[in-house]
Amino acid sequence: MYRKNLQNLEEWKDRSNRKPLVIRGARQVGKTYLVREFAKQFFAYFIEINFDERMDSRRLFQHQDINQVISYIELVMETPVVPGKTLLFLDEIQKAPEVFARLRYFYEKRPDIHIIAAGSLLDLMLADHSFSMPVGRIEYMYMHPMDFHEFLYAVDAGELVAYITRFQPSDRMPEELNAKLKDYLTRYMYIGGMPASVREYANSLSLRQCAMEMSAILNTLRDDFSKYGKKADPDKLRLVLDAAPNLIGRKVKYSNISREMPLTALKQAVKQLELAGILRRIHHSSGNSVPLKAERKERDFKLLFLDSGLLLHALGLDIVQQLQTQPLLANRGALAEQLVGQEWLHQFAWYELPELYYWNRQKPGTSAEVDYLIQINGRVVPVEVKAGTAGSLKSLHVFASEKRVQAAVRFNMDIPAVDDVVSRIPGMEPCTFRLLSLPLYMVSETKRLLEAALAE
């Protein structure tokens, strides 16, 4: 299946100043598949060492001379290590932290060797390590489940990707095409972007088989709890994971997760699930200027689930019945927020740790919340997400008037549109801004289309 990260790996391969690459991402997002496909396309020789399957391979890296290490690898793996022609892949490297520490010597002594490391629970190791980190001598790639474009390619609808990426604000979209894209988007939301689920749907078109794949993935994620370290309590992690799907789209109050579990234990469980990539915190930011992180409030956050398909499966949704009857979902607004969040993660550079933000008014007696804040060309841009074709933008108007924004974005299920809007909030000066309305299947085009809309 096509993965955009393959282009990023090619870019890394050809750089003269590249460093050993560490791929970070949740379990089963396709890290190993990506590296194998990369090796198949660009290298004559491929050496894969999985430390979960071959713990004894750690001994190959004990010698102080990195050239001797390479010789041992060649002898044991019966494959030559040729600069520019061999890719060395160290999988599940969290099982061998001392090997991770030794990556620095590949950079310092043998930068001509292409070496990639990955691990499904790597971030948990990095957060609680006892070795000297190879700071400045490795680089990271952040990997996520498949986005909507990758899903379309997988189901042989790549022509729709070409249309989306060429669309301009001045274009008129036929309603028939909008309906077709909405249908694919609905399937993507329910099937999700986990490669195993997408592959099953692409091969068999069986929604039942997709559901079985998602059930297996969720069970695997739960089974991993025992690998989270000595401080982890599997029962507490399971409790938080079971509660999280019902919290999407809302500011998290720990009391809504559990009133019996100590606050410290709840915070630790959320952090561990975040390090494992299952959950992601969307932090509050005041949104006065960029960078948004400068005004981040650590205590105020919402949650994003790893994947929309897994989210709905965890909620007990029968995707077969849902796609056949398509009744209204009770939590469709939260699902739309989930979709926008997971799609926006793909808009960050592959080497950037992605962070998501939202805004709510902090003044007592008032209620206003903007679903997301994004940074585009030095601007703070408020984003409202609607599950249907209509809905109030009151909170967005409050933010626009308070912060004097020039542009805002609304995601919904209607065709694209650009409007000049005037916010008239009692007690505030009127504020005129350009509102870009995009269908939920065009999250990937936000930056390009907003720049075009502002240039008109």
ROZA-36162 format. One record per residue (C-alpha): residue number from 1; x, y, z. Coordinates in steps of 0.001 Angstrom, whole numbers, plus 524288, in hexadecimal, padded with zeros to 5 digits. Layout:
N
@i:NUM&u:X&v:Y&w:Z $
...
This chain:
456
@i:1&u:80000&v:80000&w:80000 $
@i:2&u:80483&v:80DBF&w:7FCEF $
@i:3&u:809E9&v:81550&w:8088B $
@i:4&u:80E27&v:8237A&w:8077A $
@i:5&u:8193B&v:8210B&w:81107 $
@i:6&u:82027&v:8196B&w:80660 $
@i:7&u:8235D&v:82669&w:7FFD2 $
@i:8&u:828B2&v:82B7D&w:80CC4 $
@i:9&u:83181&v:81FAA&w:80DF5 $
@i:10&u:83687&v:821F2&w:8003E $
@i:11&u:839A5&v:82FFA&w:803EB $
@i:12&u:840E6&v:82B2F&w:81004 $
@i:13&u:8486A&v:8210D&w:8080F $
@i:14&u:84DC6&v:82B25&w:7FE9B $
@i:15&u:85200&v:83547&w:8089C $
@i:16&u:860AD&v:8365E&w:80A89 $
@i:17&u:85F04&v:83A44&w:818CF $
@i:18&u:85524&v:82FDC&w:81C94 $
@i:19&u:855BA&v:82963&w:829F0 $
@i:20&u:850C3&v:81C27&w:82EA0 $
@i:21&u:841F8&v:81D2E&w:82D79 $
@i:22&u:838A8&v:8192E&w:83853 $
@i:23&u:82A75&v:81730&w:8345C $
@i:24&u:820DA&v:81A2F&w:83F41 $
@i:25&u:8129A&v:81660&w:83F02 $
@i:26&u:8083A&v:80E06&w:8456D $
@i:27&u:80762&v:7FF75&w:843D1 $
@i:28&u:802B7&v:7FA88&w:8368A $
@i:29&u:802EA&v:80786&w:82F53 $
@i:30&u:80BA5&v:8013E&w:82507 $
@i:31&u:819A3&v:8046F&w:82924 $
@i:32&u:81F6C&v:7F726&w:825BF $
@i:33&u:817EB&v:7F62D&w:818E6 $
@i:34&u:81CB6&v:803B8&w:8150D $
@i:35&u:82B09&v:8006F&w:8176A $
@i:36&u:82A21&v:7F380&w:8102B $
@i:37&u:823B5&v:7FA21&w:8048B $
@i:38&u:82E21&v:804B7&w:804EF $
@i:39&u:838E4&v:7FA76&w:804DD $
@i:40&u:83272&v:7F330&w:7F9A0 $
@i:41&u:83200&v:7FF55&w:7F120 $
@i:42&u:83EF1&v:805DC&w:7F414 $
@i:43&u:8490C&v:7FC1A&w:7F941 $
@i:44&u:84FFA&v:7F02E&w:7F408 $
@i:45&u:8518A&v:7EA27&w:8019C $
@i:46&u:848CD&v:7EA7E&w:80D91 $
@i:47&u:84BFD&v:7E623&w:81B65 $
@i:48&u:840CA&v:7E5BB&w:8252F $
@i:49&u:84396&v:7E2F1&w:83378 $
@i:50&u:83782&v:7E1D9&w:83C14 $
@i:51&u:83B8D&v:7E288&w:84A60 $
@i:52&u:82E71&v:7DD47&w:84EC8 $
@i:53&u:830D5&v:7D0BD&w:84726 $
@i:54&u:83FA9&v:7D013&w:84867 $
@i:55&u:843A3&v:7D524&w:855C2 $
@i:56&u:85101&v:7CEDE&w:85430 $
@i:57&u:853DE&v:7D851&w:848F3 $
@i:58&u:856A5&v:7E2B0&w:85325 $
@i:59&u:86402&v:7DC70&w:854EC $
@i:60&u:867CE&v:7E029&w:84716 $
@i:61&u:86844&v:7EE65&w:84B4C $
@i:62&u:87093&v:7ECEA&w:8578F $
@i:63&u:87DE9&v:7EEE9&w:8512D $
@i:64&u:8837F&v:7FC99&w:852CA $
@i:65&u:88814&v:7FD26&w:8449E $
@i:66&u:87C3C&v:7FFD8&w:83C16 $
@i:67&u:8832E&v:7FA20&w:83041 $
@i:68&u:8849B&v:7ED62&w:837AF $
@i:69&u:87605&v:7EE07&w:83AC4 $
@i:70&u:8732D&v:7EF32&w:82C3A $
@i:71&u:87BEB&v:7E37F&w:82980 $
@i:72&u:8748B&v:7DB5A&w:8337B $
@i:73&u:86790&v:7DF4B&w:82D64 $
@i:74&u:86C57&v:7DB61&w:81FDD $
@i:75&u:870E5&v:7CE1D&w:824A8 $
@i:76&u:864CF&v:7CAC8&w:82CA5 $
@i:77&u:85AC3&v:7D022&w:8230A $
@i:78&u:8624C&v:7CB14&w:81731 $
@i:79&u:86027&v:7D7E4&w:81016 $
@i:80&u:86A62&v:7E221&w:80C6E $
@i:81&u:869B8&v:7EFD1&w:81202 $
@i:82&u:86D2C&v:7F829&w:80642 $
@i:83&u:86C63&v:80706&w:8078E $
@i:84&u:8614C&v:80C2E&w:7FF40 $
@i:85&u:85C75&v:7FE8D&w:7FBCB $
@i:86&u:858D3&v:7F879&w:808E5 $
@i:87&u:84DFF&v:7FCC0&w:81219 $
@i:88&u:84F9D&v:7F868&w:82036 $
@i:89&u:842A0&v:7F7F3&w:82786 $
@i:90&u:8420F&v:7F648&w:83650 $
@i:91&u:833F2&v:7F339&w:839C6 $
@i:92&u:82DDB&v:7F32B&w:8476F $
@i:93&u:83A04&v:7FA2E&w:84C2C $
@i:94&u:83370&v:7FD9D&w:85908 $
@i:95&u:836D2&v:7EFA4&w:85CC6 $
@i:96&u:84544&v:7F30B&w:85B9B $
@i:97&u:84739&v:800AA&w:8615E $
@i:98&u:855FB&v:7FEFC&w:861BF $
@i:99&u:855AC&v:7FD2D&w:852E7 $
@i:100&u:84DA2&v:8099B&w:8519C $
@i:101&u:85837&v:810E1&w:85921 $
@i:102&u:86286&v:80BAA&w:84FB9 $
@i:103&u:85BFA&v:811E1&w:843E6 $
@i:104&u:86481&v:81DC3&w:84684 $
@i:105&u:8707D&v:81629&w:84231 $
@i:106&u:86A70&v:812B9&w:83522 $
@i:107&u:86907&v:8214E&w:832E6 $
@i:108&u:8767E&v:824D9&w:83803 $
@i:109&u:87E64&v:81993&w:83234 $
@i:110&u:87653&v:81443&w:826D5 $
@i:111&u:86D1C&v:81EC2&w:821C5 $
@i:112&u:86DC0&v:81831&w:81470 $
@i:113&u:86523&v:80D09&w:8195F $
@i:114&u:85668&v:80E78&w:817E0 $
@i:115&u:85078&v:80A33&w:824C9 $
@i:116&u:8425A&v:80B10&w:82986 $
@i:117&u:83CEE&v:8075C&w:836DC $
@i:118&u:82ECA&v:805FB&w:83B14 $
@i:119&u:826A6&v:800F4&w:8464C $
@i:120&u:8184C&v:800B0&w:849CD $
@i:121&u:81A89&v:80476&w:8580A $
@i:122&u:826AD&v:80C7A&w:85596 $
@i:123&u:82178&v:8190E&w:85B8E $
@i:124&u:81F3C&v:81249&w:8688D $
@i:125&u:82D96&v:80E7B&w:868BE $
@i:126&u:831FA&v:81C1D&w:864DB $
@i:127&u:82A06&v:8221A&w:86FD8 $
@i:128&u:83049&v:81978&w:87A2B $
@i:129&u:83E09&v:815D8&w:875EE $
@i:130&u:84A95&v:813DF&w:87D98 $
@i:131&u:8543E&v:814E0&w:8725D $
@i:132&u:85AB9&v:82099&w:86C14 $
@i:133&u:8520F&v:8256D&w:8610E $
@i:134&u:858B9&v:8273B&w:853DD $
@i:135&u:85455&v:83571&w:85365 $
@i:136&u:8575F&v:83C0E&w:8467E $
@i:137&u:85BBC&v:82F33&w:8407D $
@i:138&u:84E91&v:8298B&w:83C9B $
@i:139&u:84270&v:82EEC&w:8362B $
@i:140&u:83421&v:82B53&w:83778 $
@i:141&u:828ED&v:8287C&w:82E53 $
@i:142&u:81B29&v:82923&w:83403 $
@i:143&u:811A4&v:81F85&w:82DF7 $
@i:144&u:802CF&v:81ED0&w:82EFF $
@i:145&u:7F7DC&v:81633&w:829D5 $
@i:146&u:7F46F&v:817C4&w:81B79 $
@i:147&u:7EE28&v:824B2&w:817EF $
@i:148&u:7E282&v:82686&w:80EDA $
@i:149&u:7EB00&v:827E1&w:802B4 $
@i:150&u:7F212&v:81B34&w:805B1 $
@i:151&u:7E4F9&v:81498&w:807F1 $
@i:152&u:7E029&v:8193C&w:7FAA2 $
@i:153&u:7EC52&v:813E7&w:7F401 $
@i:154&u:7EA78&v:806EB&w:7FB05 $
@i:155&u:7DC8C&v:8056E&w:7F5DB $
@i:156&u:7E050&v:8094E&w:7E7EF $
@i:157&u:7DA72&v:816E9&w:7E8A0 $
@i:158&u:7E6FF&v:81E70&w:7E672 $
@i:159&u:7E06D&v:8270C&w:7DC3E $
@i:160&u:7D8F3&v:82D77&w:7E767 $
@i:161&u:7E5CC&v:830EC&w:7EE0F $
@i:162&u:7EA29&v:8378A&w:7E181 $
@i:163&u:7DD75&v:83F55&w:7E12F $
@i:164&u:7DE72&v:84374&w:7EF79 $
@i:165&u:7EC8B&v:847E4&w:7EE47 $
@i:166&u:7E991&v:85016&w:7E209 $
@i:167&u:7DD23&v:85661&w:7E73C $
@i:168&u:7DD22&v:86549&w:7E838 $
@i:169&u:7D405&v:86E12&w:7F03A $
@i:170&u:7CE6E&v:873AE&w:7E3AC $
@i:171&u:7CAA9&v:86634&w:7DE7D $
@i:172&u:7BC9C&v:86180&w:7DF25 $
@i:173&u:7BB38&v:8539F&w:7E40C $
@i:174&u:7B05D&v:84B4D&w:7DE1B $
@i:175&u:7A74B&v:8460F&w:7E892 $
@i:176&u:7A8B4&v:8385B&w:7E300 $
@i:177&u:7B75B&v:838C9&w:7E559 $
@i:178&u:7B566&v:83E58&w:7F2F6 $
@i:179&u:7AC1D&v:8330D&w:7F5F1 $
@i:180&u:7B606&v:82929&w:7F105 $
@i:181&u:7C0E8&v:82EDE&w:7F95C $
@i:182&u:7B806&v:82F33&w:80546 $
@i:183&u:7B4F0&v:820DD&w:8034B $
@i:184&u:7C361&v:81D5D&w:802E5 $
@i:185&u:7C5DB&v:825F6&w:80EC2 $
@i:186&u:7BB22&v:81F0B&w:81655 $
@i:187&u:7C159&v:811FA&w:81334 $
@i:188&u:7CE9C&v:81728&w:81742 $
@i:189&u:7C940&v:81C0F&w:8243D $
@i:190&u:7C340&v:80ED7&w:82760 $
@i:191&u:7CE30&v:80639&w:8220A $
@i:192&u:7D8E8&v:80F26&w:82707 $
@i:193&u:7E6E7&v:81080&w:822A4 $
@i:194&u:7ED5D&v:804F8&w:82949 $
@i:195&u:7F42D&v:7FDE3&w:81E0B $
@i:196&u:7EEF7&v:7F05F&w:821A2 $
@i:197&u:7E0EC&v:7F533&w:82136 $
@i:198&u:7E2D3&v:7FCE6&w:8149F $
@i:199&u:7E9C4&v:7F179&w:80E17 $
@i:200&u:7DEAE&v:7E859&w:811A7 $
@i:201&u:7D488&v:7F18E&w:80C00 $
@i:202&u:7DC85&v:7F3E6&w:7FF9E $
@i:203&u:7DE3A&v:7E549&w:7FD6B $
@i:204&u:7D0EF&v:7DFF3&w:80141 $
@i:205&u:7C799&v:7EB86&w:802F3 $
@i:206&u:7C333&v:7E432&w:80F1F $
@i:207&u:7BF51&v:7ED6D&w:81A09 $
@i:208&u:7BDE1&v:7E1D1&w:8231C $
@i:209&u:7CC14&v:7DE26&w:820C0 $
@i:210&u:7D003&v:7EC53&w:82340 $
@i:211&u:7C8F4&v:7EBC0&w:83048 $
@i:212&u:7D03B&v:7DF4B&w:833AA $
@i:213&u:7DD3A&v:7E5DC&w:83073 $
@i:214&u:7D9F1&v:7F192&w:83910 $
@i:215&u:7D5F1&v:7E89F&w:84427 $
@i:216&u:7E2FC&v:7E195&w:842FE $
@i:217&u:7EA62&v:7EE89&w:8431F $
@i:218&u:7E34A&v:7F370&w:84F4D $
@i:219&u:7E5D4&v:7E68E&w:8562F $
@i:220&u:7F431&v:7E766&w:8528D $
@i:221&u:7F4FE&v:7F540&w:857DD $
@i:222&u:7EF28&v:7F076&w:864B1 $
@i:223&u:7F846&v:7E4B6&w:8651A $
@i:224&u:803C3&v:7EE05&w:86406 $
@i:225&u:80093&v:7F450&w:8711F $
@i:226&u:8092D&v:7EA71&w:87816 $
@i:227&u:814BA&v:7EF9C&w:87027 $
@i:228&u:8133E&v:7FDBB&w:87493 $
@i:229&u:81CFE&v:7FC7C&w:87FA6 $
@i:230&u:81CFA&v:7FA14&w:88E33 $
@i:231&u:8154F&v:80682&w:89123 $
@i:232&u:80A05&v:802AD&w:88849 $
@i:233&u:7FD98&v:7FCC5&w:88DC4 $
@i:234&u:7F66B&v:7F54E&w:882E4 $
@i:235&u:7E950&v:7F66A&w:889D5 $
@i:236&u:7EA61&v:80534&w:88AC8 $
@i:237&u:7EEE3&v:8064B&w:87CA9 $
@i:238&u:7E35F&v:7FDF6&w:87868 $
@i:239&u:7D9E6&v:80671&w:88012 $
@i:240&u:7DEF4&v:812F5&w:879B0 $
@i:241&u:7DF0F&v:80CD2&w:86C22 $
@i:242&u:7D0F8&v:8085D&w:86DBB $
@i:243&u:7CCC3&v:815E6&w:87259 $
@i:244&u:7D429&v:81DC7&w:86813 $
@i:245&u:7CB1D&v:81B85&w:85C3A $
@i:246&u:7BFEE&v:82219&w:8637F $
@i:247&u:7C853&v:82E08&w:86681 $
@i:248&u:7CBFB&v:831BC&w:85896 $
@i:249&u:7C85B&v:83FD0&w:8557F $
@i:250&u:7C724&v:843EB&w:863C2 $
@i:251&u:7D054&v:84A34&w:86D65 $
@i:252&u:7D528&v:83F16&w:875D4 $
@i:253&u:7D186&v:83EAF&w:88424 $
@i:254&u:7D83E&v:83389&w:88B00 $
@i:255&u:7CC16&v:8316E&w:89330 $
@i:256&u:7C4FB&v:82D86&w:8869E $
@i:257&u:7CEA5&v:82264&w:88509 $
@i:258&u:7CE19&v:81D6C&w:892FD $
@i:259&u:7CA3A&v:822A7&w:8A042 $
@i:260&u:7D0F0&v:81777&w:8A758 $
@i:261&u:7DE65&v:81781&w:8A104 $
@i:262&u:7E847&v:82108&w:8A715 $
@i:263&u:7EAE2&v:82D26&w:89EE7 $
@i:264&u:7F965&v:82A18&w:89DDF $
@i:265&u:7F680&v:81C90&w:8987D $
@i:266&u:7ECD7&v:82211&w:88E96 $
@i:267&u:7F6A3&v:82C19&w:889B1 $
@i:268&u:8011E&v:821BC&w:8888A $
@i:269&u:7F833&v:81892&w:880F4 $
@i:270&u:7F467&v:82353&w:8774B $
@i:271&u:802C7&v:826BB&w:87575 $
@i:272&u:80689&v:8188C&w:87311 $
@i:273&u:7FBB4&v:8169F&w:8691A $
@i:274&u:80038&v:82309&w:86272 $
@i:275&u:80E47&v:81E38&w:86203 $
@i:276&u:80954&v:8118E&w:85C06 $
@i:277&u:80288&v:819A3&w:8516E $
@i:278&u:7F4E0&v:814E1&w:854D5 $
@i:279&u:7F04E&v:8220C&w:859DF $
@i:280&u:7F4D0&v:82FD1&w:856DC $
@i:281&u:7F22A&v:83BF1&w:85EDD $
@i:282&u:7ECB9&v:84812&w:8582F $
@i:283&u:7F171&v:8530A&w:860FA $
@i:284&u:7EAE4&v:85FF2&w:863A9 $
@i:285&u:7F1F2&v:86BEA&w:85E83 $
@i:286&u:7EE27&v:87A1B&w:86080 $
@i:287&u:7F072&v:87C13&w:85201 $
@i:288&u:7F53B&v:88A11&w:8529B $
@i:289&u:800BB&v:887B2&w:84995 $
@i:290&u:809D8&v:87D4F&w:84453 $
@i:291&u:80F73&v:8746D&w:848C1 $
@i:292&u:80345&v:86ECC&w:84EF7 $
@i:293&u:80BC1&v:866A6&w:857F3 $
@i:294&u:8106E&v:872E1&w:85EF9 $
@i:295&u:802D1&v:87492&w:864D3 $
@i:296&u:7FFBE&v:86641&w:866F8 $
@i:297&u:7F87A&v:862B0&w:8735E $
@i:298&u:7FD38&v:85554&w:8779D $
@i:299&u:7F180&v:85272&w:8805F $
@i:300&u:7E6FD&v:85582&w:87638 $
@i:301&u:7E609&v:84BA1&w:86B51 $
@i:302&u:7DD2E&v:8435F&w:862D3 $
@i:303&u:7E065&v:835EC&w:85D7E $
@i:304&u:7E277&v:83086&w:84FE6 $
@i:305&u:7E1E0&v:821DC&w:84DA2 $
@i:306&u:7EBEE&v:81AD5&w:84548 $
@i:307&u:7E24D&v:8184C&w:83A44 $
@i:308&u:7D3FE&v:81ADC&w:83723 $
@i:309&u:7D125&v:80CA7&w:833A6 $
@i:310&u:7D6FB&v:807CD&w:8406C $
@i:311&u:7CF87&v:81273&w:847A5 $
@i:312&u:7C260&v:80E1F&w:8423D $
@i:313&u:7C596&v:7FFC6&w:8443F $
@i:314&u:7C93F&v:802B4&w:85262 $
@i:315&u:7BBF4&v:80956&w:853E6 $
@i:316&u:7B54B&v:7FCDA&w:84F5F $
@i:317&u:7B0DB&v:801C4&w:8420B $
@i:318&u:7AD26&v:7F754&w:8382E $
@i:319&u:7B335&v:7FD29&w:82BDD $
@i:320&u:7AC34&v:7F36F&w:8230E $
@i:321&u:79ED5&v:7F7B3&w:827AC $
@i:322&u:7A31D&v:805E3&w:8286E $
@i:323&u:7A776&v:806BC&w:81A44 $
@i:324&u:79B61&v:7FF73&w:815A0 $
@i:325&u:79169&v:807BB&w:81CCF $
@i:326&u:79964&v:81407&w:81FFD $
@i:327&u:7911E&v:818BF&w:82B5E $
@i:328&u:79588&v:82500&w:83243 $
@i:329&u:7A076&v:82299&w:83BE8 $
@i:330&u:79E1A&v:827B9&w:8498F $
@i:331&u:7AC1D&v:82C8E&w:84A24 $
@i:332&u:7AE22&v:83073&w:83BF0 $
@i:333&u:7B364&v:83DE3&w:83FE9 $
@i:334&u:7BE22&v:83774&w:847D7 $
@i:335&u:7C108&v:82E4B&w:83C8B $
@i:336&u:7C28A&v:839E8&w:83351 $
@i:337&u:7CC16&v:84024&w:83CEF $
@i:338&u:7D37F&v:8334A&w:83DA6 $
@i:339&u:7D46A&v:832BC&w:82EDC $
@i:340&u:7D983&v:840AD&w:82D8F $
@i:341&u:7E36D&v:83E7D&w:83860 $
@i:342&u:7E90F&v:831F5&w:832DD $
@i:343&u:7E973&v:837C0&w:82530 $
@i:344&u:7F037&v:84409&w:82A05 $
@i:345&u:7FB27&v:83BFE&w:8300E $
@i:346&u:7FF51&v:838B6&w:8222C $
@i:347&u:8011A&v:8472D&w:81F0F $
@i:348&u:80D0D&v:8484B&w:827BB $
@i:349&u:81A77&v:845D4&w:82206 $
@i:350&u:81E7B&v:837A9&w:823B5 $
@i:351&u:8297C&v:83B93&w:82CF7 $
@i:352&u:820FC&v:8442E&w:835C4 $
@i:353&u:81A94&v:83F6D&w:84237 $
@i:354&u:80C6D&v:84320&w:83F2B $
@i:355&u:80495&v:84A8D&w:8494B $
@i:356&u:7F62C&v:84E22&w:848C6 $
@i:357&u:7EF67&v:8597F&w:84F85 $
@i:358&u:7E1CC&v:85E92&w:85257 $
@i:359&u:7DC55&v:86AB6&w:8591C $
@i:360&u:7D1C5&v:86D9E&w:862E0 $
@i:361&u:7CE7A&v:87A41&w:869A2 $
@i:362&u:7D41A&v:87A85&w:87740 $
@i:363&u:7CB51&v:88535&w:87CBC $
@i:364&u:7C166&v:88114&w:88724 $
@i:365&u:7B33B&v:880D3&w:882CA $
@i:366&u:7B63B&v:87FCC&w:87448 $
@i:367&u:7B652&v:87433&w:86B44 $
@i:368&u:7BDD3&v:873F5&w:85E65 $
@i:369&u:7C675&v:86969&w:858B4 $
@i:370&u:7CD89&v:8685C&w:84BB2 $
@i:371&u:7D037&v:85A53&w:847C0 $
@i:372&u:7DE1A&v:85C74&w:842B4 $
@i:373&u:7E830&v:86722&w:8414D $
@i:374&u:7F223&v:8659C&w:83668 $
@i:375&u:7FE0D&v:86D53&w:83225 $
@i:376&u:7FF01&v:87136&w:823DA $
@i:377&u:80974&v:87A95&w:81EDF $
@i:378&u:80B1C&v:88144&w:82C01 $
@i:379&u:7FC6F&v:88296&w:82E46 $
@i:380&u:7F3E3&v:87C68&w:8389B $
@i:381&u:7E81D&v:876E1&w:83172 $
@i:382&u:7DC18&v:8723E&w:83905 $
@i:383&u:7D56F&v:865ED&w:83407 $
@i:384&u:7C767&v:861BE&w:83655 $
@i:385&u:7C2FD&v:853EE&w:8332C $
@i:386&u:7B4F9&v:8507A&w:82FBA $
@i:387&u:7AFEF&v:842DC&w:82CE2 $
@i:388&u:7A532&v:8477B&w:823A0 $
@i:389&u:7A33D&v:8528F&w:819FB $
@i:390&u:79EA2&v:85CB8&w:823C5 $
@i:391&u:7A148&v:8612C&w:83191 $
@i:392&u:7A3EF&v:86D38&w:839BF $
@i:393&u:7B15A&v:873AA&w:83986 $
@i:394&u:7AF3D&v:87B91&w:845DE $
@i:395&u:7BBEC&v:8775C&w:84C71 $
@i:396&u:7C3BD&v:87A13&w:84041 $
@i:397&u:7BDFA&v:887CF&w:83FB1 $
@i:398&u:7C19C&v:88A04&w:84DEB $
@i:399&u:7CF9A&v:885D3&w:84B5C $
@i:400&u:7D074&v:88E06&w:83EF1 $
@i:401&u:7CBAB&v:89A31&w:845FC $
@i:402&u:7D464&v:89812&w:851BA $
@i:403&u:7E0CC&v:894FB&w:84A1B $
@i:404&u:7DE07&v:89D32&w:83DD2 $
@i:405&u:7E0CA&v:89221&w:8346B $
@i:406&u:7E1C9&v:893AD&w:825AF $
@i:407&u:7DD9B&v:885FA&w:82221 $
@i:408&u:7D63F&v:87A4A&w:82776 $
@i:409&u:7D2E3&v:86CA1&w:822BE $
@i:410&u:7C665&v:864B3&w:823D0 $
@i:411&u:7C5F1&v:85631&w:820B1 $
@i:412&u:7B8C3&v:85026&w:81DB0 $
@i:413&u:7B240&v:8473D&w:813B7 $
@i:414&u:7AEAA&v:851FA&w:80A15 $
@i:415&u:7B5B2&v:85603&w:7FD9A $
@i:416&u:7C14B&v:85F8A&w:7FECA $
@i:417&u:7BE83&v:86E0B&w:80023 $
@i:418&u:7C564&v:87AD0&w:80382 $
@i:419&u:7BE2F&v:885EF&w:80A46 $
@i:420&u:7C169&v:892DE&w:81097 $
@i:421&u:7BB29&v:8929C&w:81E03 $
@i:422&u:7B8D1&v:89D4D&w:82800 $
@i:423&u:7B8AF&v:89986&w:83658 $
@i:424&u:7AFE0&v:8A208&w:83EB2 $
@i:425&u:7B15F&v:89E04&w:84CD6 $
@i:426&u:7AB14&v:8A6E5&w:85719 $
@i:427&u:7B56E&v:8AED1&w:85E17 $
@i:428&u:7BFBB&v:8AC80&w:85396 $
@i:429&u:7C3DC&v:8B3B3&w:84755 $
@i:430&u:7BEBA&v:8AD78&w:83ACA $
@i:431&u:7C8D3&v:8A4E8&w:83410 $
@i:432&u:7C90C&v:8A153&w:825A0 $
@i:433&u:7D019&v:894E3&w:821B0 $
@i:434&u:7D07F&v:88B5A&w:81660 $
@i:435&u:7C9DF&v:87E5E&w:81928 $
@i:436&u:7CE54&v:8728D&w:81170 $
@i:437&u:7C43F&v:867AF&w:811EF $
@i:438&u:7C94F&v:85A5F&w:80E06 $
@i:439&u:7C346&v:84CD3&w:80DCC $
@i:440&u:7C929&v:84356&w:81792 $
@i:441&u:7CFF7&v:83BF9&w:80CA5 $
@i:442&u:7D86E&v:847F9&w:8099F $
@i:443&u:7DFC3&v:849AC&w:81666 $
@i:444&u:7EC60&v:846D9&w:80F15 $
@i:445&u:7EA53&v:852C5&w:80654 $
@i:446&u:7E7F1&v:85CB8&w:81123 $
@i:447&u:7F4B1&v:86436&w:81055 $
@i:448&u:7F4F2&v:864E0&w:80176 $
@i:449&u:7E6BD&v:868F4&w:80017 $
@i:450&u:7E743&v:872C1&w:80B3A $
@i:451&u:7F2F9&v:87976&w:804F5 $
@i:452&u:7EB99&v:879DC&w:7F812 $
@i:453&u:7DF4D&v:87F23&w:7FEA5 $
@i:454&u:7E6D6&v:88A0B&w:8056D $
@i:455&u:7ED70&v:88DC6&w:7F8B6 $
@i:456&u:7E07E&v:8903A&w:7F1C8 $
